[in-house]
Amino acid sequence: MPNAVITGIDTHAHIFRRDLPMVAGRRYSPDYDATVEQYLAHLDACGLSHGVLIQPSFLGTDNHYMVAALQRFPERLRGVAVVDAQISDGELDELAAAGVVGIRLNLIGKLLEDYTGPAWSGLFRRLARRGWQVEIQRGFADLALVVPAILESGVTVVIDHFGLPAASVQLDEPQHAPFFDLLGQAPVWIKLSAAYRSQSDLARARAIEARLREACGGVGRFLWGSDWPNTQFESQTRYDEQFALLEALLPDPEERRRVLVDNPATLFGFAHA
């Protein structure tokens, strides 16, 4: 579907097979396959034209399965990879040629590294020159500890899953002010995705979205993601339910279009017809 009209972009989904090599010390091991064909069928069912594949943490830095899918469907898909800080420019070139536009730091359950050190800061600067993004998954309370050092490189930052504010987090507490201050900086984007990972029902998700909107000055840096196949929560939600949550969060059609079409088309490099 070259130059297809963009009807909606899901910016967060994973594909994998259960028989792929998985990293030691992983938090989760799938007992099923989540294929690109299944994913595209979900997009089609919800009237969405494009998607972004995120390398799952349990596959580590072996991005081959995701890259193969990007190469099969270059018009519809982009990718976000997991890489080592020492990755070569040649390897980044290969990922870029396949449709990768950023890297992910899944920091759940990990000790925070020194992201101001030469290895990571050097990588972030290289990514900034390419126009790539750094996507971060980390608990809400720690985001202000991680994001500023990465922003210093000039790279764009994307924060997963509403920032993962646990149910116990009170958004108006003073200790969270530094995080909301960060959101006033242009290169920080927020994914309205996987509210269930922070035990948020619709009312809680609405309250979080409203506070994020206030900090960001509107919806101009909001994105939506299904988080398909909703690993570890497969029995609790479905793709269409996650899409319905966005419709409930953003009942205004123009705002929803910005989040589903305009914002992600710009960030992930999808061209309008």
N, C-alpha and C positions, 0 to 999 in steps of 0.2 A: 504494500500500500504506500508507494512512494508519494511524498508530498500530500499525505492524507490530511483532511481537516482534523484538528485536534478537538475531540469532544470531552476529553478528561484524561488526566494523568495520575495514576496510582504511583506514588513515589517511594513505596516501601513494601517489598515482597521478597521472599526467599524461594529458591528452588534447590533441590538436592535429591540424591538417591541414598537409600540406607546402606548400600554396599560401597559407597565411596570411602576412601581413607579419611579417618577422623583424628583430630589432634588429641594428644594425651591431656588428662586433667580437665577435659571439657565438662561443662555443667549439664549437658543434655545430649542424648543420643536418640535420633528419630528411629522409629520402628516401621516407617512407611516411606513412600516416595512422594515427592512434590515436584511434578514435572512442569516444564515451560508450557506444554500444551494445555495442561490443567489450568495453569495461571491465565493464559490467554483466553480460555473459555470463560473464566470469571470476569475478565475485563469486558468481553463481548456481552455477557449477560446483563451487565450494569451499564452498557452503552458507553464504555470507556475505550479510548483509542490507543493509549500508550501506557507503558509501565517502566518502573525502575527496579532492577534486581539488586539486592543487597547481599553481599557475600555473608553466609551464616558463620557465626563464630566457631562452630564445631568443625568446620572444614579448614580453619586456619588460613594460611596464605596461599593455599593451592586453589587458585581461582579458575582452573581449567573448565570445570563444569558450567559455571556461569558464563565464561567467555564464549564457550561453544554455542550457548543459547543466544547470546548477543549477536554472534556472527550469523546465525540462522535467521534472525528477525531484526535486522539493523534499523529498519524504519520505525519499528514499534517500541524498541527497548533501549535503555541505557543501563549502565552498571556502576556500582560502587564496590571497590575491591578492598580486601584486607592485605596489607603488605608489611614487610619489614622496613625499618627506618633506613637500612642500607641499600634498598632496592636501587638498581642502576637506572640511568636515564633510558637506556635501550629497552629495559623491561617495561618502564613506564610508557615508552613509545608504543610497544606492542599492545599494552592494555588500552591505550588511547585509540589505536587503530580499530580495536574491537568495539568501541563505544563506551569505555569506562571514563567517567568524568569526576571521580573522587575516590577517597579512601575512607574507611570506617575505623574508628577506635571504639570497640566495645569494651568498656572499662568496668562492667559489672563484676563485682567480686575480685577485682585486681588491685594491687597496690599501685598508687599513682606514680608514674615515672616523672623524671625531670624533663618536661617538654621544652625547657629553655636551653637544654644541652645541645651540643653541636650536631648530633645525629638527627634528632627529631626536628630541631629548628631549621636545619639544612634541608630536610625533606619538605617541611612546610613551605619554605621559600621556593623550592623547585615546583611544588604544586601550585603555588600562587602564580608563578610565571606562566603556567599552563592554563590558568583559569579554572583549576579544579577546586573541589570543596573537601573539607574534613568534617565527617559526620561523627557525632559523639553520642554514645549511650552511657549515661552515668546517673546516679541518683541526684535528685534535685539539690540537696544540700551541698554537694561537692562541685557543682558546675562552675561557680565563681572561682574555684581553685584551679580549674583546668583551662577554661576558655580564654582568659586574657593572654596567657603565654602563647597560645596558638594564634590568636588574632594579631599579635605583634609581627608575625611573619608576613602579614598582608593577605593571608588566605581566607577564603570564605568559610564560615562555620555553620553547620546544620546540627540542630539539637533534636534528638529523637524523642518521640512519645510524650509530648507535652512537657518534657523535662523530667519525667518520672517523679512527680511530687507524691510521696507516700500519703496514705490516708491521714496520718498524724500531722502532716505539714499544714501549718496555718500560714496562708500566703501573705498576710499583712504583718508578720513578725519582722522586727528590724533586721535580723540576721540574713534575711532573704533579699534585702534591698540591693546589695551588690549585684546579684544575678539579674534583677529586673533593670538595673542601670545598664548592664551589658547589652540588653536588648535594644537600647536606644542607639546602638552602633549599627550602621548599615549592613555590615557583612554577616550578621547573625540571623539565621532562619530557624523556624520552628515547625516540626512536623506534628500536626494534629492526628495522632495515630496511637493505637493500642492503649486507650484509656484503661482497659482492664488490667494492664500491667502495674498500674498504681491504684488498683481497687477503686476506680472512679466510676460511679454511675453517671447517668446523663446530667443530673443536677450538679454534681461535682465537676464534671467535664465542662459544663457551661461556666461555672465560676472560675475555673482555671483559664479557660479561653478568654473570658472577659478581662482577667488580670493581665494575661499575656498581650492581648489587644491594646490595652492601655499603655503597657510598657513599650510596645513596638510602634505605637502611633497608627494603628489600623491593621488591616489584614494583608498588607503588601509584601510581607515576608513569611506568610503562612503557607504550608503545604499540607497535603493529605496523603496518608498511606494506609493500606488495608492491613499491613503486617501479616499477610497471608504466608503460610498456612497456620498462623497463630500458634506457633510452637509452645508447648506446655499448656495451652489453653484451647486446644482443638475441640474439646467437648463442650466448651462454654460459649463459643461464638461461631459465626459463619461470615463469609465474605460479604454477603448482602446486608448483614446486620451492621458491619463496620461502615459500609457505604451509607446506610440509613442514619447512622450516628452523625455523620458529617452533615447530611441534609437537615437533621434536627438542630445541630450546632449553628449552622449558617442558613437560616431560612430565606435570606435575601438572595435572589438568583444572581445578581450582579456580584456580590461578594463571593458566592460559591463558585462562580465562573473564574474569578481571579485566583482562587485557591486551587481549583481543579485544572485550570488551563493556563492562564497568563503567567502566574508566578513560576510554576514548574517548567513551563516551556522555556522561559528565560534561563532559569538556573541549570537545567539539565541539557540544554542545547537541542531542544526539539524545534524544528522550523514550522511555522504556520504555512498552510497552503497558500 
